[in-house]
Amino acid sequence: MKKSLILLPLLLVMVIVSIPVGAVSAADESSWDGKKLFMRKTCMACHGKGGAKAILSYPNLAGQEELYMVNQMKDIASGKRLASPDATGHPRTEGMKGVMHLVSTDQMKKIADWLASETPAPLHKDTAKLDPSRVASGEKLYDKLKCQNCHGKEGKKPLKGMPYIAGQKQEYLALQMIDLQSGVRKNGKSGMMKSFIKRASDEDIQLIADYLSQVDRSEK
């Protein structure tokens, strides 16, 4: 992938943040609902329309667990949630950290509430190309490592404050497991998850990500 394309998300956020949007007072913003905040605070630049068309390795947020999203936004804003660097050498959370400083706690809750009510993104087209044997192996590993203890059966019934992981992008899922295993990601309940994922090999992580990425949550 060309370096210019890899830099796109960070540059896009920087450009949007720098564009004047007129004199918007705190009183004006207080009337904005979650959808408008998601758009005006530039969340859409990386996570896509409705939080369901994220670019590159960024996660789709539509239908995600509400409390989990609020906690992650707070931790990214404060610097508690870190991420491994992308091909440009920048942590993947760097662009969002700059954006989150423009969002109050009340606004985070509004955004999370709206996103949680949205229909989860449809499966990525690449899931149709997955090897069924890899998917089956990933399912066995998901059960063996007891991932369902927190994320529920098929990653579709998480405990409160834990994320839905069913149907999420394969690359994003793998990156999070790698960051948790290596200790790069330390916020929230990362320590607890590390105790489970530390037993997984690099190939195990890819297999689990393959499996979860093809579990559809977009159809009720």
Helices and strands as residue ranges (DSSP letters): H 3-18, H 26-30, H 34-40, H 44-47, G 49-51, H 66-78, H 94-100, H 105-117, G 125-129, H 132-144, H 148-151, G 153-155, H 170-182, H 190-197, H 202-213
